Amino acid sequence: MSQETDAENRRLSSPGARYGARLRSRSSASALLRAVIRAERENLEHTMAQLEADGSLERAAGEIVAARRRFVLGNAKSRAHATLLHLELSASMAGVSLIDEATVRAIDVLSDVRPTDVLVAFAFRRYARDTVTVAGEFAAAGGHVVAVTDDARGPLADTAATTIVVGTGSASYSDSPTAIAAVAHALATLTAASAKGARRRLARREELAHRLAIYADG
């Protein structure tokens, strides 16, 4: 992603502004599709190249593996990304909780933070205030915060010990989720590769899935 493209993306800070700049003209569906595909490919390649160079994914995976308890948080649109990571981490390791304010509440987690706890928090512009606040309190209580965000100088990164910066450049009115999902998947993969008992746990889950007839394909 060029500096000019990134600067334009930062300038168009709201969905309304992005719609007016990118979708108001009467482009053909095929032209728009080409633009979306090009933007998604470039953003994903740029993000992964940066993460490969800075090592933040490996550091975050190491922190997750070393933790005794792992919490995942994301609100607003980021709830989907947090849920994805929670599901993938839970498949290969124990002690993973999604802070969803239903089963697991932030106030309960923050009341008992330990130095061996890690919180993986997702927040992208316009940065859900409750995510930033919870992450700050978690860090202040001595826990390790891994921020997955789009700005190394943003409000979530300010509270994090480890920051994974993900590009969200897009040809649409909404910021792209493509690289975020890819990063969540990569982080879960690196974690599973290092987690003790991951293979045994995955095999046991597969056995239970068959016995409980969870899936239509057997």
N, C-alpha and C positions, 0 to 999 in steps of 0.2 A: 504494500500500500504506500503510495507516494505521500510526501509531507503535505502537498496541496490537497489531496483527497482527504487525508486525515483532518486537516484544518477545516475543510468544508463540512465534514461530518460533525465536528465539534461545534461549528457555528450553528448548524441546524439542530437546535437543542430540544425541540418538541416535535411530536408526531405531526402536528398541524403544519409546522414550518417545513418538515421533510416532505409532506404530501404536496404542498404547493410548489416546492422546488423540483420534485422528481416525477410526480404523477399527473400534474395538471394538464400537460400537453397531451394531445390525442395520438399517442404512439400506438403502433399496432401491437397486438398481443405477442406476436413472435419477437418483435424488437425489444419489448419489455422483458420477455423471458430471457433473451440473450443477455440483457444487461444484468438481470438478477443472477443468472448463472455465473457470469464473469465476476461480479462483485463477491459472491459467496466463495468462489474458488480462490480469488486473490486474498481475501480476508483470512480464510482458513490456512492457506499456505504461509502467509505472513505471520500469523499467530503461532503456528507450530514451529516455524523457523526460529522465532524469538525465544520460545520456551525451551527449545533444544539448546540454544546458545546460553541462556541464563541459568539453567539448572533448577528453576523454581519448582517444576513439577516433581523432580526427584526429591528435593528437600521436603516438599509437602507430604509426599508419600512416606518418607522416612518418619516424619512426625506422627502421621496417622498410625503407622505400624507400632511405633514405640509407645503410644498412648495406652492408658488403661481403659479410658472411656472416650468415645468419639461422638460428637454431636454435629449435626448438620442443620443449617438454617438458611432460609431464603424466603422472602415475602414478595407480594405482588407477582409480577411476571417471573421472578426468580424462584418462586415456589416450585415450579416445574423442574428447574435444574437441580435444586436441592433434593427433590424427591427422586430424581434419576440417580444421583450419586448415592443417596441413602439405600436405594434398592440394590445397586451394584455392590456397594461395600458390605451390606448385610449378607450377601450371598457367600462371601468368602471369609468373614470374620465376625466375632461376637462383639457385644458392647457398642453397637452403633444405634444412635437414636436421632430421629428427626424431630426438631422442635416445631411442633405444628399447632400449639395452643389448644389442642384437644386431648391427645394422649400424653404428650410431653409439653409442659408449659415452661416458658423462659424463666419465670420467677422461681420455679422450683429448681431448675438447673443452676441459676445464678446464686441460689442460697447455699450451694454445696460444691463450689468449684474447687478442684484440686490441681496442684502443679502438674500432675500426670494426665490431665484432661486436654483434649484438643477440640476446637470448634472450627468447622469449615463453613464459612459464611459467603453467600452469593449476594452481590448487590451491584447493579449497573445503573447508569443514569436513568432515571432521576433519583436513585439511591433511596430506597425505602428507609425512612427515619428509624423505625423500630429495629431493623436489622443492624444499623450502625450503632444504635444505643446498646443493644444487647451485646454486640461484639466488644464494644468499649468496656462494658461492665465485666464481661468475661475475662478480658485481658487484665483489667485492674485487680481482679480477684486472684490472679496468678496463673490462669490458664493460657494455653497457646492458641492463638487465632491464626488460621489460614484464610486469607481473603482471596476470593475469586472475583475479580472486578475488571473494569475497563480502563482504569486510570491509576497509575502508580502513585499519584499525588491526590487521589480522591479521598472522600471521607471514610470509607471502609479501610483503605490501606493505611490510614493514619494510626489505626489501633492494632494492626496486624504484625506478627513476628515474621510471617512469610506471606508474600503477595504473589499471586499468579495473575498476570495481566493478559486479558483476552480481548482481541479486537472484535468489534461489533459493527463494522462498516457494512453498509447495505445500499441497495438501489431502491429500497422500498420506503414507505413512511414509518416503518418500525425498525429498530435496531435488530441486527441479525442474531439469532440464537444458535446458528450452525456451529461456530467455533466453541461456544460455551458447552454445548452437548458433547462435542469431540473431546474437549479438555476434561470434562467430568468422566467420560469413558476412559481416557488415558490415565487419569489419576487413579481410578478404581483398579485398572489393570496393573499398574505399577505396585499398588498396595497389595493386591492379591498375590503377586509374584513373590513378595517378601514376607507375607504373613504366615506365621506358624500354624499348621493345621488347616490351611486353606483347601488343599486338595481333599483331605478327609471330609471337611465340612461340605464341600461341593458335592462329593459322592453321596454323602448321607442325604442331602437335600434332594438329589435326583431320585434316590430310592424312595423317599417319602412322597415325592411328587407322583410317582407311579402308584404307590399304595393308596394314596388319597384321591387318585384319579383327578388331579387338578387340571390337566391339560387335555384338549380334545385329540391330540396326536398320540396319546398314550403315555 
